[in-house]
Amino acid sequence: MEDGKRKKISCIAIGDKIKNGIVEGIIKASSKNIDMYDYKNIIVSGEHLVYENKWIRVKESQFAKKI
């Protein structure tokens, strides 16, 4: 947060002041029927793009573990 405090992402609201700005919108997404991966300790879909000397899908990365 702007004041250095921490807040769970699920508790962030529109109008909250964060470092370098203010929360203007919130997107809620579902991973239902989507293969999800742990990519370097970040949970993302297999379709997410990452750069590893070239752009590839997470599901193609040696660093991705399907969860």
SERO-4910 file (N, C-alpha, C, O; in steps of 0.05 Angstrom, whole numbers):
BEGIN
 pado doro    nc1    nc2    nc3   cac1   cac2   cac3    cc1    cc2    cc3    oc1    oc2    oc3
  Met    A     17    -23      0      0      0      0     18     25      0     42     23      5
  Glu    A      6     47     -5     21     72     -7     37     78     19     59     89     18
  Asp    A     24     72     41     37     77     67     56     56     76     67     57     99
  Gly    A     61     35     59     80     14     66     67    -10     79     80    -31     82
  Lys    A     42     -7     87     28    -30     99     21    -50     78     22    -44     54
  Arg    A     15    -75     87      8    -96     68    -22   -103     71    -33   -101     93
  Lys    A    -34   -111     49    -62   -119     49    -65   -142     30    -53   -143      9
  Lys    A    -81   -162     38    -87   -184     20    -99   -174     -6   -115   -155     -5
  Ile    A    -92   -186    -28   -103   -177    -53   -134   -178    -53   -147   -161    -64
  Ser    A   -145   -199    -40   -174   -202    -39   -187   -179    -23   -212   -176    -24
  Cys    A   -172   -164     -8   -183   -143      9   -179   -115     -4   -188    -95      7
  Ile    A   -165   -114    -26   -160    -88    -39   -186    -79    -52   -201    -94    -64
  Ala    A   -191    -53    -50   -216    -41    -61   -210    -18    -79   -189     -5    -78
  Ile    A   -230    -12    -96   -227     11   -113   -224     36    -96   -238     40    -76
  Gly    A   -205     53   -103   -199     77    -88   -175     74    -69   -165     94    -59
  Asp    A   -167     49    -63   -144     45    -46   -119     58    -58   -115     56    -82
  Lys    A   -103     70    -41    -78     82    -51    -56     61    -49    -51     50    -27
  Ile    A    -44     56    -72    -21     38    -73      4     53    -82      2     76    -91
  Lys    A     26     40    -80     51     53    -90     47     61   -119     39     44   -135
  Asn    A     53     85   -126     51     95   -153     23     98   -165     20     99   -189
  Gly    A      2     99   -148    -24    102   -159    -47     96   -141    -44     92   -117
  Ile    A    -70     95   -153    -95     88   -139   -109     66   -154   -109     65   -179
  Val    A   -121     47   -139   -136     25   -152   -160     36   -166   -178     48   -153
  Glu    A   -162     33   -192   -184     43   -207   -204     22   -217   -226     28   -225
  Gly    A   -196     -3   -215   -214    -25   -223   -204    -51   -212   -181    -54   -204
  Ile    A   -222    -71   -211   -215    -97   -201   -226   -118   -220   -249   -116   -229
  Ile    A   -210   -137   -227   -218   -159   -244   -218   -185   -228   -199   -191   -215
  Lys    A   -240   -199   -229   -242   -225   -217   -244   -246   -239   -260   -243   -257
  Ala    A   -226   -265   -238   -225   -286   -259   -227   -313   -246   -221   -317   -223
  Ser    A   -237   -331   -262   -240   -359   -253   -221   -377   -268   -216   -373   -292
  Ser    A   -209   -397   -255   -192   -416   -268   -206   -442   -274   -194   -462   -280
  Lys    A   -233   -441   -272   -249   -465   -277   -244   -474   -306   -246   -458   -325
  Asn    A   -238   -500   -309   -233   -512   -335   -208   -501   -349   -206   -503   -373
  Ile    A   -190   -489   -334   -165   -479   -345   -142   -492   -330   -141   -492   -306
  Asp    A   -122   -502   -345    -99   -514   -333    -82   -492   -321    -74   -473   -334
  Met    A    -76   -494   -295    -60   -474   -281    -32   -485   -274    -29   -509   -271
  Tyr    A    -13   -467   -273     15   -475   -269     28   -458   -248     21   -435   -244
  Asp    A     47   -470   -234     65   -455   -216     89   -448   -233    105   -466   -240
  Tyr    A     93   -423   -238    115   -414   -254    132   -396   -236    126   -373   -232
  Lys    A    154   -407   -226    172   -392   -209    157   -380   -185    161   -356   -178
  Asn    A    140   -396   -173    124   -388   -149    102   -368   -155     92   -355   -137
  Ile    A     94   -366   -180     71   -350   -188     51   -368   -202     58   -383   -220
  Ile    A     26   -367   -194      5   -383   -205     -7   -369   -229    -18   -347   -227
  Val    A     -5   -382   -253    -15   -370   -278    -26   -393   -295    -22   -416   -290
  Ser    A    -41   -385   -315    -51   -405   -334    -29   -413   -353     -9   -400   -356
  Gly    A    -32   -436   -365    -12   -446   -384    -10   -429   -408     10   -430   -422
  Glu    A    -30   -413   -414    -30   -396   -438    -15   -370   -433    -10   -355   -452
  His    A     -9   -363   -408      4   -339   -401     32   -338   -416     46   -358   -417
  Leu    A     39   -315   -427     64   -312   -440     86   -303   -421     82   -286   -404
  Val    A    110   -315   -424    134   -307   -409    157   -305   -429    157   -317   -450
  Tyr    A    177   -289   -421    200   -286   -438    223   -302   -428    233   -297   -406
  Glu    A    232   -322   -443    256   -338   -437    273   -339   -462    273   -360   -476
  Asn    A    287   -318   -467    303   -314   -492    285   -311   -516    294   -303   -537
  Lys    A    260   -317   -513    239   -312   -533    212   -315   -518    212   -327   -496
  Trp    A    190   -306   -530    164   -308   -517    153   -336   -521    152   -346   -543
  Ile    A    146   -349   -499    134   -375   -499    110   -376   -480    107   -359   -463
  Arg    A     93   -396   -483     72   -401   -464     83   -414   -439    102   -430   -441
  Val    A     72   -408   -416     81   -420   -391     81   -450   -394     99   -464   -384
  Lys    A     60   -462   -406     58   -491   -408     82   -503   -423     86   -527   -422
  Glu    A     97   -487   -438    120   -497   -453    146   -493   -438    167   -501   -448
  Ser    A    145   -481   -415    169   -474   -400    179   -497   -383    162   -512   -371
  Gln    A    205   -500   -381    216   -521   -363    213   -513   -334    216   -530   -316
  Phe    A    206   -488   -329    203   -479   -301    174   -482   -291    169   -477   -268
  Ala    A    156   -489   -309    128   -491   -302    121   -519   -291    129   -539   -302
  Lys    A    105   -519   -270     95   -544   -258     64   -542   -258     53   -524   -245
  Lys    A     51   -560   -271     22   -561   -272     11   -567   -245     20   -585   -231
  Ile    A     -9   -551   -237    -21   -556   -210    -51   -562   -212    -64   -567   -192
***
